[in-house]
Amino acid sequence: MIREIISYEWFTIFMVLGLVFITLAKVLYTNRFLDFIGVFGNSKYLKIYTKDQKFIDVFDGLLFFNLVISLSIFGYLSFLTLQPDQTFELNVFLKIIFGIATLGVIKIFVERLIGSMFEIDKVIDSYLFQKTSYKNYSGFILLPLNALLLYTINPSKNSILAVILVLALINLIGFITSFKIHQKTLLSNIFYFILYLCALEIGPYLILYKIIVEYKA
């Protein structure tokens, strides 16, 4: 039975919007979508489509929109669960969506800029495609998980932690896969790789965490 909490109506609307983006990706790129949903256990998708990637990829863009929406819903739902005295505010939710989308786009452009500066465009493009694929897959998995938290399972610290672990596992496997593919290049430039991890993989999330903590305060 769906719990009658008015804020969930907005979550539902945006979940449907995320589903629309996934559906468009499936309808417009049927074969690619079928390969994509098997990326977690099969490298076929990465091998085929890494070569054909474009600077602006509509398929990845549609899945990215769903990722942003799904992450925003999960993030705000987690906040409301851990802070039960707080109430849903649409303007705050829209700010979360805007913040996540902006952070994601800026991060990609900075990474591409670094690749161009150090003349390692091909390596960076391949790495970004693989990383983006697993992040989009996280968004694909997160959509039904959000539905479970909203309409079936009563959200709790344990259920939220379980979802976070699932997302972390997906992205960890994606990172390991990318590292194996580019192992020789990365190990021969280990200093720059560590610098990259600190500046562009860990740093933005620490900044986002600080912003969230300050907002709560």
Z-matrix of the N, CA and C atoms (Angstrom, degrees):
N
C 1 1.471
C 2 1.535 1 110.06
N 3 1.325 2 117.62 1 131.88
C 4 1.445 3 121.73 2 -179.37
C 5 1.521 4 109.71 3 -74.76
N 6 1.340 5 114.69 4 128.33
C 7 1.458 6 118.50 5 179.75
C 8 1.524 7 110.10 6 -73.65
N 9 1.321 8 116.95 7 136.48
C 10 1.452 9 121.10 8 -174.17
C 11 1.522 10 109.98 9 -87.98
N 12 1.314 11 115.51 10 79.71
C 13 1.456 12 121.90 11 175.80
C 14 1.520 13 106.63 12 -118.26
N 15 1.309 14 117.82 13 120.54
C 16 1.461 15 121.23 14 -169.10
C 17 1.518 16 112.92 15 -59.28
N 18 1.361 17 118.18 16 -32.64
C 19 1.452 18 120.51 17 -179.25
C 20 1.521 19 111.23 18 -63.85
N 21 1.341 20 117.39 19 -26.53
C 22 1.455 21 120.83 20 -178.93
C 23 1.528 22 111.52 21 -67.41
N 24 1.320 23 117.54 22 -20.26
C 25 1.454 24 120.24 23 177.77
C 26 1.527 25 110.31 24 -63.14
N 27 1.339 26 116.64 25 -40.94
C 28 1.458 27 120.40 26 177.65
C 29 1.515 28 110.76 27 -68.07
N 30 1.328 29 116.74 28 -40.41
C 31 1.464 30 120.04 29 176.59
C 32 1.531 31 109.89 30 -58.65
N 33 1.318 32 115.92 31 -42.85
C 34 1.467 33 120.94 32 -179.92
C 35 1.528 34 111.56 33 -62.32
N 36 1.322 35 115.81 34 -44.45
C 37 1.461 36 120.60 35 179.50
C 38 1.534 37 110.67 36 -58.50
N 39 1.320 38 116.07 37 -45.65
C 40 1.459 39 119.25 38 -178.04
C 41 1.531 40 111.71 39 -73.96
N 42 1.323 41 117.61 40 -29.75
C 43 1.463 42 120.03 41 174.84
C 44 1.524 43 110.43 42 -65.36
N 45 1.326 44 116.35 43 -40.48
C 46 1.468 45 120.56 44 176.56
C 47 1.531 46 109.74 45 -63.09
N 48 1.322 47 116.15 46 -39.07
C 49 1.466 48 120.35 47 177.61
C 50 1.535 49 110.65 48 -62.58
N 51 1.336 50 116.32 49 -41.97
C 52 1.455 51 120.37 50 176.41
C 53 1.514 52 111.27 51 -62.18
N 54 1.326 53 116.38 52 -40.26
C 55 1.464 54 121.24 53 178.13
C 56 1.530 55 111.13 54 -64.82
N 57 1.333 56 116.25 55 -35.00
C 58 1.465 57 120.78 56 177.12
C 59 1.531 58 110.27 57 -62.61
N 60 1.320 59 117.01 58 -42.92
C 61 1.467 60 120.81 59 178.89
C 62 1.532 61 111.12 60 -62.99
N 63 1.334 62 116.65 61 -42.01
C 64 1.468 63 120.44 62 178.49
C 65 1.527 64 110.01 63 -64.75
N 66 1.324 65 116.34 64 -42.82
C 67 1.462 66 121.01 65 179.80
C 68 1.524 67 111.48 66 -61.79
N 69 1.332 68 116.32 67 -41.94
C 70 1.465 69 120.48 68 177.81
C 71 1.528 70 110.85 69 -61.72
N 72 1.333 71 115.52 70 -41.95
C 73 1.463 72 119.81 71 178.25
C 74 1.527 73 110.95 72 -61.57
N 75 1.333 74 116.37 73 -39.55
C 76 1.468 75 121.29 74 -179.73
C 77 1.528 76 111.46 75 -69.61
N 78 1.333 77 116.44 76 -42.09
C 79 1.465 78 120.69 77 -177.25
C 80 1.531 79 111.21 78 -70.98
N 81 1.321 80 116.67 79 -43.11
C 82 1.462 81 120.90 80 -176.13
C 83 1.524 82 112.71 81 -78.10
N 84 1.333 83 116.76 82 -29.28
C 85 1.474 84 121.40 83 -176.94
C 86 1.527 85 109.02 84 -134.34
N 87 1.316 86 116.33 85 63.53
C 88 1.467 87 121.51 86 -172.57
C 89 1.527 88 112.95 87 -57.73
N 90 1.316 89 117.79 88 -52.73
C 91 1.471 90 120.96 89 -177.87
C 92 1.526 91 111.55 90 -62.69
N 93 1.308 92 115.58 91 -43.33
C 94 1.468 93 119.29 92 180.00
C 95 1.523 94 110.79 93 -65.10
N 96 1.319 95 116.73 94 -38.74
C 97 1.457 96 120.31 95 -179.93
C 98 1.527 97 110.51 96 -63.95
N 99 1.324 98 117.10 97 -41.87
C 100 1.468 99 120.95 98 179.23
C 101 1.521 100 111.20 99 -63.66
N 102 1.328 101 116.71 100 -37.07
C 103 1.467 102 120.26 101 175.65
C 104 1.531 103 110.12 102 -69.88
N 105 1.333 104 116.18 103 -36.91
C 106 1.461 105 121.41 104 -177.63
C 107 1.528 106 112.30 105 -62.83
N 108 1.322 107 117.93 106 -43.39
C 109 1.464 108 120.05 107 -176.46
C 110 1.529 109 112.05 108 -68.10
N 111 1.337 110 116.81 109 -10.80
C 112 1.459 111 119.78 110 176.31
C 113 1.513 112 112.89 111 -103.02
N 114 1.346 113 117.74 112 10.43
C 115 1.461 114 121.38 113 -174.97
C 116 1.524 115 112.69 114 -64.86
N 117 1.320 116 117.30 115 -28.42
C 118 1.466 117 120.83 116 -176.01
C 119 1.522 118 112.19 117 -64.70
N 120 1.320 119 117.72 118 -32.74
C 121 1.459 120 119.52 119 -177.82
C 122 1.512 121 114.04 120 -117.15
N 123 1.357 122 115.52 121 5.43
C 124 1.457 123 118.82 122 -175.63
C 125 1.526 124 109.20 123 -148.48
N 126 1.321 125 117.18 124 132.47
C 127 1.470 126 120.99 125 -177.88
C 128 1.528 127 112.37 126 -87.41
N 129 1.329 128 117.25 127 6.17
C 130 1.466 129 121.37 128 -178.08
C 131 1.525 130 111.36 129 -55.88
N 132 1.327 131 116.64 130 -46.18
C 133 1.462 132 121.06 131 -178.10
C 134 1.523 133 110.82 132 -59.00
N 135 1.335 134 116.83 133 -45.84
C 136 1.453 135 121.00 134 -178.14
C 137 1.524 136 111.34 135 -64.70
N 138 1.317 137 116.53 136 -41.33
C 139 1.466 138 120.56 137 -178.08
C 140 1.528 139 112.02 138 -66.39
N 141 1.321 140 116.06 139 -38.58
C 142 1.470 141 120.25 140 -176.13
C 143 1.521 142 112.09 141 -76.97
N 144 1.326 143 116.97 142 -47.85
C 145 1.460 144 119.92 143 -167.35
C 146 1.529 145 114.58 144 -95.99
N 147 1.330 146 118.19 145 -8.10
C 148 1.457 147 119.41 146 175.13
C 149 1.518 148 110.47 147 -62.21
N 150 1.334 149 116.14 148 -38.38
C 151 1.458 150 121.25 149 -177.91
C 152 1.528 151 112.43 150 -69.84
N 153 1.330 152 116.95 151 -27.47
C 154 1.473 153 120.70 152 -173.32
C 155 1.522 154 113.69 153 -99.97
N 156 1.330 155 117.48 154 7.24
C 157 1.456 156 118.93 155 -175.14
C 158 1.518 157 111.86 156 -68.76
N 159 1.336 158 114.48 157 149.87
C 160 1.455 159 122.12 158 179.69
C 161 1.525 160 108.86 159 -118.13
N 162 1.348 161 115.38 160 165.17
C 163 1.465 162 119.48 161 178.89
C 164 1.522 163 109.96 162 -60.91
N 165 1.343 164 115.71 163 -43.16
C 166 1.468 165 120.73 164 174.36
C 167 1.521 166 107.24 165 -115.90
N 168 1.303 167 116.36 166 109.08
C 169 1.462 168 122.72 167 -176.77
C 170 1.523 169 109.11 168 -108.13
N 171 1.327 170 116.62 169 114.48
C 172 1.470 171 121.15 170 -176.38
C 173 1.525 172 111.01 171 -62.01
N 174 1.331 173 117.10 172 -41.20
C 175 1.470 174 120.50 173 -178.89
C 176 1.526 175 110.47 174 -60.84
N 177 1.331 176 116.35 175 -50.90
C 178 1.469 177 119.91 176 178.17
C 179 1.520 178 111.23 177 -63.76
N 180 1.343 179 116.30 178 -34.57
C 181 1.453 180 120.15 179 179.66
C 182 1.525 181 112.39 180 -63.54
N 183 1.314 182 117.22 181 -43.36
C 184 1.466 183 121.59 182 178.53
C 185 1.530 184 110.86 183 -62.37
N 186 1.327 185 115.84 184 -43.21
C 187 1.464 186 119.89 185 179.47
C 188 1.528 187 111.18 186 -70.45
N 189 1.333 188 116.27 187 -30.71
C 190 1.461 189 120.19 188 177.02
C 191 1.525 190 110.77 189 -65.39
N 192 1.336 191 117.26 190 -40.63
C 193 1.461 192 120.89 191 177.74
C 194 1.531 193 110.31 192 -59.76
N 195 1.331 194 116.08 193 -42.32
C 196 1.456 195 119.13 194 177.32
C 197 1.519 196 110.92 195 -65.20
N 198 1.338 197 117.07 196 -39.75
C 199 1.466 198 121.09 197 178.67
C 200 1.521 199 110.74 198 -58.93
N 201 1.325 200 116.48 199 -46.37
C 202 1.471 201 121.14 200 -179.47
C 203 1.522 202 110.59 201 -61.10
N 204 1.323 203 116.69 202 -46.04
C 205 1.465 204 121.14 203 -179.58
C 206 1.525 205 110.64 204 -64.47
N 207 1.322 206 117.42 205 -46.59
C 208 1.464 207 121.79 206 -177.02
C 209 1.519 208 111.28 207 -64.84
N 210 1.342 209 116.87 208 -41.58
C 211 1.467 210 120.41 209 177.99
C 212 1.525 211 110.98 210 -65.14
N 213 1.315 212 116.14 211 -39.46
C 214 1.472 213 121.11 212 -179.65
C 215 1.523 214 110.62 213 -64.59
N 216 1.336 215 116.12 214 -44.05
C 217 1.464 216 120.05 215 178.37
C 218 1.526 217 110.34 216 -62.47
N 219 1.330 218 116.03 217 -47.58
C 220 1.460 219 119.48 218 -178.46
C 221 1.529 220 110.95 219 -64.12
N 222 1.334 221 116.29 220 -42.56
C 223 1.459 222 119.88 221 -179.23
C 224 1.518 223 112.55 222 -63.07
N 225 1.330 224 116.24 223 -45.45
C 226 1.463 225 119.44 224 -178.41
C 227 1.528 226 111.15 225 -72.20
N 228 1.323 227 116.62 226 -37.58
C 229 1.461 228 120.16 227 177.20
C 230 1.527 229 110.41 228 -63.29
N 231 1.316 230 116.55 229 -39.31
C 232 1.466 231 120.88 230 177.70
C 233 1.525 232 110.15 231 -63.51
N 234 1.330 233 115.57 232 -43.14
C 235 1.465 234 120.39 233 178.82
C 236 1.528 235 110.96 234 -61.05
N 237 1.328 236 116.91 235 -45.76
C 238 1.462 237 120.78 236 -179.88
C 239 1.527 238 111.64 237 -66.07
N 240 1.333 239 116.55 238 -30.48
C 241 1.466 240 120.27 239 179.07
C 242 1.524 241 110.97 240 -73.47
N 243 1.330 242 115.65 241 -41.99
C 244 1.468 243 120.08 242 -178.62
C 245 1.529 244 112.21 243 -79.34
N 246 1.335 245 115.78 244 -20.81
C 247 1.468 246 120.67 245 177.40
C 248 1.529 247 108.46 246 -123.13
N 249 1.328 248 117.77 247 74.73
C 250 1.475 249 121.86 248 -174.10
C 251 1.524 250 114.94 249 -61.62
N 252 1.330 251 117.09 250 -15.65
C 253 1.465 252 119.99 251 178.90
C 254 1.528 253 111.74 252 -81.10
N 255 1.337 254 116.13 253 -10.00
C 256 1.468 255 120.62 254 179.21
C 257 1.527 256 110.31 255 -86.91
N 258 1.322 257 115.82 256 153.58
C 259 1.464 258 121.25 257 178.35
C 260 1.529 259 109.84 258 -119.50
N 261 1.311 260 115.37 259 158.31
C 262 1.463 261 120.42 260 179.84
C 263 1.522 262 110.78 261 -68.04
N 264 1.340 263 115.26 262 132.39
C 265 1.460 264 121.38 263 175.50
C 266 1.522 265 107.90 264 -129.25
N 267 1.320 266 116.36 265 120.56
C 268 1.458 267 121.02 266 -175.28
C 269 1.522 268 112.03 267 -60.79
N 270 1.328 269 117.13 268 -40.13
C 271 1.465 270 119.22 269 -178.76
C 272 1.523 271 111.84 270 -64.08
N 273 1.324 272 116.88 271 -35.40
C 274 1.467 273 120.96 272 176.99
C 275 1.527 274 109.71 273 -67.56
N 276 1.318 275 116.08 274 -42.88
C 277 1.468 276 120.81 275 -179.96
C 278 1.526 277 110.90 276 -62.15
N 279 1.332 278 117.14 277 -42.04
C 280 1.460 279 121.27 278 178.50
C 281 1.523 280 111.07 279 -65.24
N 282 1.335 281 116.56 280 -35.40
C 283 1.465 282 120.41 281 176.82
C 284 1.529 283 111.02 282 -65.42
N 285 1.338 284 115.93 283 -37.27
C 286 1.467 285 120.48 284 178.09
C 287 1.528 286 109.58 285 -63.91
N 288 1.335 287 116.32 286 -45.11
C 289 1.466 288 120.93 287 178.43
C 290 1.531 289 110.10 288 -59.44
N 291 1.319 290 115.84 289 -47.99
C 292 1.468 291 120.54 290 -179.38
C 293 1.526 292 110.98 291 -62.25
N 294 1.330 293 116.75 292 -41.70
C 295 1.467 294 121.26 293 -178.62
C 296 1.519 295 112.19 294 -64.26
N 297 1.326 296 116.55 295 -45.77
C 298 1.468 297 120.86 296 -179.63
C 299 1.524 298 110.80 297 -65.73
N 300 1.333 299 116.48 298 -43.31
C 301 1.470 300 120.81 299 179.87
C 302 1.526 301 110.75 300 -63.57
N 303 1.330 302 116.76 301 -44.90
C 304 1.461 303 121.31 302 -179.37
C 305 1.515 304 111.22 303 -63.89
N 306 1.328 305 116.35 304 -45.21
C 307 1.463 306 120.82 305 179.12
C 308 1.524 307 110.89 306 -59.67
N 309 1.332 308 116.38 307 -43.55
C 310 1.454 309 120.79 308 -178.85
C 311 1.518 310 112.46 309 -64.26
N 312 1.334 311 116.78 310 -45.49
C 313 1.474 312 121.16 311 -178.25
C 314 1.525 313 110.95 312 -66.94
N 315 1.338 314 116.77 313 -46.48
C 316 1.469 315 120.47 314 -180.00
C 317 1.522 316 110.76 315 -61.02
N 318 1.323 317 116.39 316 -41.16
C 319 1.458 318 121.62 317 -179.33
C 320 1.526 319 110.99 318 -60.58
N 321 1.318 320 116.50 319 -43.23
C 322 1.466 321 120.87 320 -179.89
C 323 1.527 322 110.83 321 -65.67
N 324 1.334 323 116.74 322 -43.67
C 325 1.459 324 119.84 323 -179.58
C 326 1.534 325 111.22 324 -64.86
N 327 1.324 326 117.55 325 -39.72
C 328 1.466 327 121.04 326 178.78
C 329 1.524 328 110.36 327 -64.78
N 330 1.328 329 116.40 328 -42.13
C 331 1.469 330 120.41 329 179.23
C 332 1.529 331 111.16 330 -63.83
N 333 1.323 332 117.08 331 -40.24
C 334 1.465 333 120.47 332 177.38
C 335 1.530 334 110.67 333 -67.11
N 336 1.317 335 116.62 334 -36.98
C 337 1.466 336 121.07 335 178.31
C 338 1.525 337 110.56 336 -63.76
N 339 1.334 338 115.91 337 -43.12
C 340 1.464 339 120.34 338 178.31
C 341 1.527 340 110.28 339 -62.76
N 342 1.332 341 116.29 340 -41.96
C 343 1.456 342 120.54 341 178.20
C 344 1.517 343 111.35 342 -60.02
N 345 1.337 344 116.51 343 -39.39
C 346 1.460 345 121.20 344 179.21
C 347 1.521 346 111.49 345 -70.21
N 348 1.330 347 116.91 346 -39.65
C 349 1.462 348 121.56 347 -178.73
C 350 1.527 349 111.52 348 -64.08
N 351 1.333 350 116.68 349 -40.40
C 352 1.460 351 121.09 350 -177.53
C 353 1.535 352 112.42 351 -95.50
N 354 1.352 353 114.98 352 6.94
C 355 1.466 354 121.31 353 176.94
C 356 1.528 355 112.23 354 56.75
N 357 1.329 356 114.88 355 44.02
C 358 1.472 357 120.54 356 176.33
C 359 1.537 358 108.02 357 -126.57
N 360 1.329 359 114.79 358 41.07
C 361 1.460 360 120.86 359 -175.55
C 362 1.521 361 112.80 360 -55.83
N 363 1.333 362 116.18 361 -44.68
C 364 1.460 363 119.90 362 -175.95
C 365 1.526 364 111.60 363 -63.31
N 366 1.337 365 115.96 364 -43.47
C 367 1.469 366 120.14 365 179.79
C 368 1.528 367 110.18 366 -64.88
N 369 1.341 368 116.26 367 -46.82
C 370 1.466 369 120.89 368 -178.98
C 371 1.520 370 110.92 369 -63.73
N 372 1.335 371 117.19 370 -43.66
C 373 1.470 372 120.64 371 179.98
C 374 1.526 373 110.89 372 -61.36
N 375 1.326 374 116.14 373 -42.95
C 376 1.467 375 120.60 374 178.95
C 377 1.524 376 110.60 375 -64.76
N 378 1.329 377 115.96 376 -44.40
C 379 1.464 378 120.67 377 -179.90
C 380 1.526 379 111.01 378 -63.76
N 381 1.335 380 116.39 379 -44.60
C 382 1.458 381 120.42 380 -179.32
C 383 1.523 382 111.42 381 -64.02
N 384 1.331 383 116.13 382 -38.99
C 385 1.461 384 119.01 383 179.09
C 386 1.526 385 110.83 384 -62.42
N 387 1.328 386 116.22 385 -44.98
C 388 1.466 387 120.18 386 179.97
C 389 1.530 388 110.99 387 -65.13
N 390 1.336 389 116.10 388 -43.30
C 391 1.461 390 119.96 389 -180.00
C 392 1.526 391 110.92 390 -65.55
N 393 1.331 392 116.45 391 -43.41
C 394 1.462 393 121.47 392 178.77
C 395 1.522 394 111.16 393 -62.07
N 396 1.328 395 116.35 394 -38.84
C 397 1.467 396 120.79 395 -179.57
C 398 1.523 397 110.96 396 -61.05
N 399 1.332 398 116.61 397 -43.82
C 400 1.463 399 119.92 398 -179.40
C 401 1.529 400 111.46 399 -73.26
N 402 1.329 401 117.36 400 -32.89
C 403 1.465 402 119.23 401 175.87
C 404 1.531 403 110.23 402 -66.55
N 405 1.335 404 116.00 403 -42.94
C 406 1.466 405 119.45 404 177.82
C 407 1.525 406 111.00 405 -65.03
N 408 1.319 407 115.91 406 -34.17
C 409 1.466 408 119.65 407 176.51
C 410 1.532 409 109.93 408 -65.38
N 411 1.335 410 116.20 409 -35.96
C 412 1.464 411 120.58 410 175.76
C 413 1.520 412 110.46 411 -59.98
N 414 1.347 413 115.74 412 -43.23
C 415 1.459 414 120.20 413 178.38
C 416 1.512 415 111.87 414 -64.72
N 417 1.336 416 115.83 415 -36.69
C 418 1.466 417 121.63 416 178.33
C 419 1.532 418 110.66 417 -63.49
N 420 1.327 419 116.67 418 -41.56
C 421 1.464 420 121.84 419 179.10
C 422 1.528 421 111.26 420 -75.03
N 423 1.332 422 115.37 421 -33.16
C 424 1.463 423 119.95 422 -176.30
C 425 1.520 424 112.76 423 -68.40
N 426 1.327 425 117.30 424 -28.82
C 427 1.475 426 120.69 425 -179.44
C 428 1.533 427 111.66 426 -57.19
N 429 1.344 428 120.01 427 -54.39
C 430 1.469 429 119.32 428 177.97
C 431 1.531 430 113.05 429 -68.02
N 432 1.342 431 116.65 430 -30.19
C 433 1.468 432 119.17 431 177.50
C 434 1.530 433 110.76 432 -65.56
N 435 1.323 434 116.22 433 -39.26
C 436 1.469 435 120.07 434 175.47
C 437 1.524 436 110.70 435 -62.02
N 438 1.337 437 116.13 436 -39.78
C 439 1.470 438 120.48 437 179.24
C 440 1.536 439 110.27 438 -61.93
N 441 1.330 440 115.83 439 -40.24
C 442 1.472 441 119.51 440 178.02
C 443 1.524 442 110.86 441 -63.55
N 444 1.327 443 116.86 442 -43.91
C 445 1.463 444 120.62 443 -179.13
C 446 1.523 445 112.03 444 -66.31
N 447 1.328 446 115.94 445 -33.84
C 448 1.457 447 120.13 446 -176.54
C 449 1.523 448 113.28 447 -81.08
N 450 1.342 449 117.56 448 -38.26
C 451 1.457 450 119.81 449 -167.97
C 452 1.539 451 115.23 450 -121.59
N 453 1.321 452 116.77 451 -9.72
C 454 1.467 453 118.12 452 -177.38
C 455 1.516 454 112.30 453 -123.70
N 456 1.310 455 115.91 454 -57.44
C 457 1.463 456 121.22 455 -177.59
C 458 1.521 457 109.82 456 -93.96
N 459 1.304 458 116.73 457 134.66
C 460 1.460 459 120.12 458 176.46
C 461 1.529 460 108.37 459 -71.70
N 462 1.344 461 118.78 460 115.04
C 463 1.467 462 120.69 461 -176.80
C 464 1.531 463 112.20 462 -55.58
N 465 1.311 464 116.48 463 133.15
C 466 1.458 465 122.42 464 178.58
C 467 1.523 466 108.08 465 -144.98
N 468 1.334 467 115.45 466 173.43
C 469 1.459 468 119.48 467 179.22
C 470 1.521 469 110.83 468 -60.03
N 471 1.323 470 116.37 469 -39.90
C 472 1.463 471 120.41 470 -178.46
C 473 1.523 472 112.43 471 -66.91
N 474 1.334 473 116.16 472 -43.10
C 475 1.471 474 119.18 473 -179.57
C 476 1.527 475 111.11 474 -67.46
N 477 1.333 476 116.45 475 -37.60
C 478 1.459 477 120.73 476 177.93
C 479 1.527 478 109.96 477 -65.59
N 480 1.327 479 116.33 478 -43.14
C 481 1.461 480 120.93 479 178.61
C 482 1.526 481 110.85 480 -62.57
N 483 1.323 482 116.34 481 -39.07
C 484 1.466 483 120.72 482 179.37
C 485 1.528 484 110.75 483 -61.95
N 486 1.329 485 116.90 484 -42.59
C 487 1.468 486 120.86 485 178.97
C 488 1.531 487 110.16 486 -65.43
N 489 1.325 488 116.35 487 -42.04
C 490 1.470 489 120.30 488 178.66
C 491 1.527 490 110.59 489 -60.76
N 492 1.313 491 117.34 490 -40.65
C 493 1.465 492 121.55 491 178.77
C 494 1.522 493 111.21 492 -64.37
N 495 1.334 494 116.75 493 -39.70
C 496 1.475 495 120.81 494 177.85
C 497 1.523 496 110.37 495 -62.33
N 498 1.338 497 116.66 496 -46.31
C 499 1.462 498 121.02 497 179.75
C 500 1.527 499 111.24 498 -64.58
N 501 1.337 500 115.58 499 -40.76
C 502 1.465 501 120.15 500 179.06
C 503 1.527 502 110.88 501 -63.45
N 504 1.323 503 116.80 502 -39.57
C 505 1.470 504 121.44 503 179.82
C 506 1.525 505 110.84 504 -63.94
N 507 1.326 506 116.55 505 -44.56
C 508 1.467 507 121.03 506 179.70
C 509 1.521 508 110.61 507 -59.29
N 510 1.337 509 116.05 508 -47.63
C 511 1.459 510 119.90 509 -177.29
C 512 1.522 511 112.52 510 -73.65
N 513 1.329 512 117.25 511 -29.11
C 514 1.466 513 120.47 512 175.56
C 515 1.524 514 110.41 513 -66.20
N 516 1.326 515 115.92 514 -42.95
C 517 1.465 516 120.19 515 177.33
C 518 1.532 517 109.90 516 -63.23
N 519 1.322 518 116.55 517 -39.43
C 520 1.459 519 120.34 518 177.08
C 521 1.522 520 111.54 519 -62.77
N 522 1.337 521 116.64 520 -41.82
C 523 1.463 522 120.98 521 179.19
C 524 1.533 523 111.04 522 -64.65
N 525 1.329 524 116.21 523 -44.12
C 526 1.467 525 120.76 524 179.64
C 527 1.524 526 110.85 525 -63.14
N 528 1.336 527 115.94 526 -40.88
C 529 1.467 528 120.76 527 177.89
C 530 1.524 529 111.27 528 -60.88
N 531 1.333 530 116.55 529 -45.83
C 532 1.463 531 121.24 530 179.29
C 533 1.518 532 110.86 531 -65.08
N 534 1.320 533 116.47 532 -39.75
C 535 1.469 534 120.84 533 -179.53
C 536 1.529 535 110.66 534 -64.03
N 537 1.327 536 116.94 535 -41.75
C 538 1.464 537 120.30 536 179.43
C 539 1.523 538 111.71 537 -63.48
N 540 1.330 539 115.83 538 -41.45
C 541 1.462 540 120.08 539 -178.68
C 542 1.533 541 111.34 540 -64.36
N 543 1.349 542 116.08 541 -39.35
C 544 1.467 543 120.76 542 -176.52
C 545 1.532 544 111.84 543 -109.13
N 546 1.315 545 116.51 544 26.43
C 547 1.462 546 121.41 545 -173.52
C 548 1.532 547 112.84 546 -55.89
N 549 1.294 548 117.67 547 -48.09
C 550 1.468 549 120.94 548 -177.21
C 551 1.521 550 111.69 549 -62.34
N 552 1.324 551 115.67 550 -45.29
C 553 1.464 552 120.22 551 -179.82
C 554 1.517 553 111.64 552 -64.21
N 555 1.330 554 116.34 553 -42.60
C 556 1.468 555 120.70 554 -177.37
C 557 1.522 556 112.00 555 -69.11
N 558 1.322 557 116.68 556 -42.59
C 559 1.464 558 120.17 557 -178.49
C 560 1.524 559 112.23 558 -67.72
N 561 1.322 560 116.00 559 -30.99
C 562 1.464 561 119.03 560 178.52
C 563 1.530 562 111.87 561 -77.64
N 564 1.334 563 115.56 562 -12.04
C 565 1.472 564 121.12 563 176.38
C 566 1.525 565 109.61 564 -130.38
N 567 1.320 566 115.72 565 47.64
C 568 1.464 567 121.54 566 -171.50
C 569 1.527 568 112.46 567 -61.78
N 570 1.350 569 117.64 568 -35.84
C 571 1.464 570 120.04 569 -179.43
C 572 1.522 571 110.65 570 -62.75
N 573 1.357 572 116.13 571 -46.67
C 574 1.458 573 120.25 572 -179.71
C 575 1.521 574 111.30 573 -67.07
N 576 1.333 575 116.18 574 -31.85
C 577 1.461 576 120.57 575 179.21
C 578 1.533 577 110.58 576 -67.18
N 579 1.337 578 116.52 577 -44.08
C 580 1.469 579 120.87 578 178.05
C 581 1.522 580 109.98 579 -64.70
N 582 1.331 581 116.10 580 -40.50
C 583 1.470 582 120.55 581 178.08
C 584 1.519 583 110.47 582 -62.03
N 585 1.320 584 115.79 583 -40.75
C 586 1.459 585 121.44 584 178.18
C 587 1.528 586 111.03 585 -62.57
N 588 1.345 587 116.28 586 -45.19
C 589 1.460 588 120.52 587 -179.51
C 590 1.526 589 111.24 588 -60.07
N 591 1.329 590 115.97 589 -43.95
C 592 1.466 591 119.99 590 -177.87
C 593 1.527 592 111.81 591 -68.87
N 594 1.340 593 115.80 592 -41.57
C 595 1.469 594 120.17 593 -174.06
C 596 1.517 595 113.34 594 -79.63
N 597 1.334 596 117.64 595 -40.29
C 598 1.465 597 120.02 596 -170.61
C 599 1.519 598 114.83 597 -115.42
N 600 1.313 599 117.98 598 -13.91
C 601 1.467 600 119.10 599 179.35
C 602 1.531 601 111.76 600 -105.95
N 603 1.318 602 116.59 601 -39.82
C 604 1.472 603 120.22 602 -177.35
C 605 1.523 604 111.02 603 -97.44
N 606 1.331 605 116.21 604 -42.92
C 607 1.466 606 121.32 605 -175.48
C 608 1.525 607 115.34 606 -53.77
N 609 1.348 608 119.01 607 -51.76
C 610 1.472 609 119.59 608 -177.79
C 611 1.522 610 113.89 609 -58.39
N 612 1.331 611 116.70 610 -35.33
C 613 1.468 612 120.00 611 -178.78
C 614 1.531 613 111.10 612 -74.13
N 615 1.323 614 116.38 613 -32.69
C 616 1.468 615 119.73 614 175.14
C 617 1.522 616 110.26 615 -66.46
N 618 1.335 617 115.81 616 -39.87
C 619 1.464 618 120.31 617 177.91
C 620 1.529 619 110.31 618 -64.89
N 621 1.351 620 116.09 619 -43.47
C 622 1.466 621 120.68 620 179.01
C 623 1.525 622 110.79 621 -62.33
N 624 1.346 623 116.21 622 -40.64
C 625 1.469 624 120.75 623 178.62
C 626 1.530 625 110.53 624 -62.78
N 627 1.334 626 116.50 625 -42.81
C 628 1.459 627 120.77 626 -179.88
C 629 1.526 628 110.87 627 -62.90
N 630 1.345 629 115.84 628 -40.73
C 631 1.464 630 120.27 629 179.27
C 632 1.532 631 110.41 630 -62.69
N 633 1.361 632 115.68 631 -42.75
C 634 1.469 633 120.32 632 -179.55
C 635 1.520 634 110.76 633 -63.96
N 636 1.349 635 116.64 634 -43.19
C 637 1.474 636 121.64 635 -179.28
C 638 1.527 637 110.28 636 -63.54
N 639 1.334 638 116.45 637 -43.43
C 640 1.448 639 119.99 638 179.49
C 641 1.516 640 111.87 639 -66.09
N 642 1.358 641 115.92 640 -35.24
C 643 1.460 642 120.01 641 178.42
C 644 1.521 643 110.68 642 -65.24
N 645 1.351 644 116.13 643 -41.21
C 646 1.465 645 120.76 644 179.43
C 647 1.515 646 110.52 645 -65.63
N 648 1.352 647 116.28 646 -35.35
C 649 1.450 648 120.38 647 -179.41
C 650 1.545 649 111.18 648 -70.04
